[in-house]
Amino acid sequence: MTGRITQEMAALSLAGIAIVFAVLAVIASAVALLKMLDDRWQRAEARNVAQASARTQDIDETTLVLLSAAAAVAVGGRFRVRRIRRLLSPLTKRTPWSAQGRLILQGSHQPRRKRELR
């Protein structure tokens, strides 16, 4: 009887080890898949950045000067506009949720005005 019990225990141990290795193989496959997807995403991001930097300027000088002047009046000083970017594409659907969030965010960024020198 003890011989039969030890054989059953050995069989259960081997089954347990096989299950552990099978689960580890599934986890390793999932990690490899995620790494492959992340690498593909990183390559696509790098390609998009390269394409964006290769594009020509699509804003004319008059618009750039007007934006700089409006920003200078709002802030009250001289500065250089380094970058102008569109937050949303004209084709993007705007939801009330995103519009409200954008209004709250923009309302919280009120520039300080310079004190007048006396």
C-alpha positions as CSV (number, residue, x, y, z in Angstrom):
1,M,0.0,0.0,0.0
2,T,2.8,2.4,0.8
3,G,4.3,1.7,-2.6
4,R,1.1,2.7,-4.3
5,I,0.8,5.9,-2.3
6,T,4.3,7.0,-3.2
7,Q,3.6,6.3,-6.9
8,E,0.5,8.5,-6.7
9,M,2.4,11.2,-4.9
10,A,5.2,11.1,-7.5
11,A,2.6,11.3,-10.3
12,L,0.9,14.2,-8.6
13,S,4.3,15.9,-8.1
14,L,5.1,15.5,-11.8
15,A,1.6,16.8,-12.8
16,G,2.1,19.8,-10.5
17,I,5.5,20.5,-12.0
18,A,4.1,20.2,-15.5
19,I,1.3,22.6,-14.7
20,V,3.8,25.2,-13.2
21,F,6.0,25.0,-16.3
22,A,2.9,25.3,-18.6
23,V,1.8,28.5,-16.7
24,L,5.3,29.9,-16.8
25,A,5.4,29.3,-20.6
26,V,2.0,31.1,-21.0
27,I,3.4,34.1,-18.9
28,A,6.6,34.1,-21.0
29,S,4.6,34.1,-24.2
30,A,2.4,37.0,-23.0
31,V,5.5,39.0,-22.0
32,A,7.1,38.3,-25.4
33,L,3.9,39.4,-27.2
34,L,3.7,42.6,-25.2
35,K,7.4,43.4,-25.9
36,M,6.8,42.8,-29.6
37,L,3.8,45.1,-29.6
38,D,5.7,47.8,-27.6
39,D,8.6,47.6,-30.1
40,R,6.3,48.1,-33.0
41,W,4.6,51.0,-31.2
42,Q,8.0,52.6,-30.5
43,R,9.0,52.3,-34.2
44,A,5.7,53.9,-35.3
45,E,6.2,56.8,-32.8
46,A,9.8,57.3,-34.1
47,R,8.5,57.3,-37.7
48,N,5.8,59.8,-36.9
49,V,8.3,62.1,-35.2
50,A,10.6,61.9,-38.2
51,Q,7.7,62.7,-40.5
52,A,6.5,65.6,-38.4
53,S,10.0,67.2,-38.3
54,A,10.3,66.8,-42.0
55,R,7.1,68.7,-42.7
56,T,7.3,72.3,-43.8
57,Q,5.9,75.1,-41.8
58,D,2.2,75.5,-42.6
59,I,1.6,78.7,-40.7
60,D,2.3,82.0,-42.5
61,E,4.4,84.8,-41.1
62,T,1.4,87.2,-40.6
63,T,-0.4,84.7,-38.5
64,L,2.8,84.0,-36.5
65,V,3.3,87.7,-35.8
66,L,-0.4,88.2,-34.8
67,L,-0.2,85.3,-32.4
68,S,3.1,86.6,-30.9
69,A,1.5,90.1,-30.5
70,A,-1.6,88.7,-28.8
71,A,0.5,86.6,-26.4
72,A,2.7,89.6,-25.6
73,V,-0.4,91.7,-24.8
74,A,-1.9,89.0,-22.6
75,V,1.4,88.4,-20.7
76,G,2.6,91.9,-20.8
77,G,6.1,91.6,-22.0
78,R,8.4,90.6,-24.8
79,F,9.2,87.0,-25.5
80,R,9.8,84.5,-28.3
81,V,7.2,82.0,-29.6
82,R,9.1,78.7,-29.9
83,R,6.3,76.4,-30.9
84,I,2.7,76.6,-32.1
85,R,0.8,73.3,-32.2
86,R,-2.8,72.4,-32.7
87,L,-4.3,70.6,-29.7
88,L,-7.1,68.8,-31.6
89,S,-7.4,67.9,-35.3
90,P,-10.3,69.6,-37.0
91,L,-11.6,66.1,-37.8
92,T,-11.6,65.0,-34.1
93,K,-15.0,64.7,-32.5
94,R,-15.2,67.1,-29.5
95,T,-17.3,65.8,-26.6
96,P,-18.7,68.0,-23.8
97,W,-16.4,66.1,-21.4
98,S,-13.2,67.1,-23.2
99,A,-14.4,70.6,-23.8
100,Q,-15.2,71.2,-20.1
101,G,-11.9,69.7,-19.1
102,R,-10.0,71.9,-21.5
103,L,-11.9,75.0,-20.3
104,I,-11.0,74.2,-16.7
105,L,-7.4,73.6,-17.6
106,Q,-7.0,76.8,-19.6
107,G,-8.9,78.9,-17.0
108,S,-6.4,77.8,-14.3
109,H,-3.4,79.1,-16.3
110,Q,-3.9,82.8,-16.0
111,P,-0.6,84.6,-16.6
112,R,0.7,87.1,-14.1
113,R,0.8,90.7,-15.2
114,K,4.0,92.7,-14.6
115,R,3.8,95.4,-12.1
116,E,4.2,98.9,-13.4
117,L,7.4,100.6,-12.4
118,R,7.0,103.9,-10.6
